[in-house]
Amino acid sequence: PPVLPTRYDRNFRRARRTLFEVVDQIIAVKRAHRGDSDDLSSLFMEREDETDERMSDDQLRNEVTTLLAGHETTVVLT
């Protein structure tokens, strides 16, 4: 169902949009400099063994934000 445009909802949507923009910028830089680093995001960008396809930018953004959210939750709990 549609969410009421409360202050909390507007702030949440703005924060999510900002996070997505930052992650999209990082993905664009990583794609431009492919092979320059050996980090987790670079591994995500490599071709899948079974399908021989690369993850789309949307898939990469979802993976990165999921990792960030999981890390943040773990940090808060410990």
MARMARVEX-755967 format. One record per residue (C-alpha): residue number from 0; residue in three letters; x, y, z. Coordinates in Angstrom, 1 decimal, padded with zeros to 4 digits. Each point is the difference from the previous one (the first is absolute). Last residue first. Example, Ala and Ser with C-alpha at 12.3 -4.5 7.8 and 13.67 -1.06 7.14 Angstrom:
MARMARVEX-755967
n	res	c1	c2	c3
1	SER	013.7	-001.1	007.1
0	ALA	-001.4	-003.4	000.7
END
This chain:
MARMARVEX-755967
n	res	c1	c2	c3
77	THR	027.4	-006.1	019.3
76	LEU	-003.6	000.5	-001.3
75	VAL	000.7	003.4	-001.6
74	VAL	003.0	-001.3	-001.9
73	THR	-001.9	-003.0	-001.2
72	THR	-002.9	002.1	-001.3
71	GLU	002.4	002.4	-001.7
70	HIS	001.8	-002.9	-001.7
69	GLY	-003.2	-001.6	-001.2
68	ALA	-001.2	003.4	-001.4
67	LEU	003.3	000.5	-001.7
66	LEU	000.0	-003.5	-001.5
65	THR	-003.5	000.5	-001.2
64	THR	000.9	003.4	-001.5
63	VAL	002.9	-001.6	-001.9
62	GLU	-002.1	-002.9	-001.3
61	ASN	-002.9	002.2	-001.1
60	ARG	002.3	002.5	-001.7
59	LEU	001.8	-002.9	-001.8
58	GLN	-003.4	-001.4	-001.2
57	ASP	-001.1	003.5	-001.2
56	ASP	003.4	000.5	-001.8
55	SER	-000.6	-003.3	-001.8
54	MET	002.0	-003.0	001.0
53	ARG	002.1	-001.4	-002.8
52	GLU	-000.9	-003.0	-002.1
51	ASP	001.9	-003.3	-000.7
50	THR	-003.0	-001.8	001.4
49	GLU	001.7	-002.7	002.1
48	ASP	003.3	001.7	000.8
47	GLU	-001.6	003.5	000.6
46	ARG	002.2	002.7	-001.5
45	GLU	001.9	002.4	002.2
44	MET	-001.8	003.0	001.5
43	PHE	-000.6	-001.7	003.4
42	LEU	003.7	-000.7	000.3
41	SER	000.7	003.7	-000.5
40	SER	-002.5	000.9	002.7
39	LEU	001.8	-002.4	002.4
38	ASP	003.5	001.5	-000.5
37	ASP	002.8	-000.9	-002.3
36	SER	000.7	003.3	-001.6
35	ASP	001.0	001.4	-003.4
34	GLY	-001.7	-002.7	-002.1
33	ARG	-002.9	002.2	-001.0
32	HIS	000.8	003.7	000.2
31	ALA	-003.1	001.4	-001.8
30	ARG	-002.2	-002.7	001.5
29	LYS	001.3	000.9	003.5
28	VAL	-000.7	003.7	-000.6
27	ALA	-003.5	-000.7	-001.1
26	ILE	-000.6	-002.4	002.9
25	ILE	001.2	002.7	002.4
24	GLN	-002.3	002.6	-001.5
23	ASP	-003.0	-002.4	000.2
22	VAL	000.8	-000.7	003.7
21	VAL	000.0	003.8	000.7
20	GLU	-003.3	000.5	-002.0
19	PHE	-001.6	-003.0	001.8
18	LEU	000.9	001.4	003.4
17	THR	-001.3	003.4	-000.9
16	ARG	-003.3	-001.5	-001.2
15	ARG	-000.3	-002.0	003.2
14	ALA	000.6	003.1	002.1
13	ARG	-002.6	002.0	-002.0
12	ARG	-002.5	-002.8	000.3
11	PHE	000.5	-000.3	003.7
10	ASN	-000.2	003.7	000.6
9	ARG	-003.3	000.1	-002.0
8	ASP	-001.4	-002.9	001.9
7	TYR	001.0	001.4	003.4
6	ARG	-001.6	003.4	-000.9
5	THR	-003.2	-001.8	-001.0
4	PRO	-000.9	-000.5	-003.6
3	LEU	-002.4	-002.8	000.7
2	VAL	001.3	-003.3	-001.4
1	PRO	-001.7	-001.5	-003.0
0	PRO	-001.2	-003.6	000.6
END
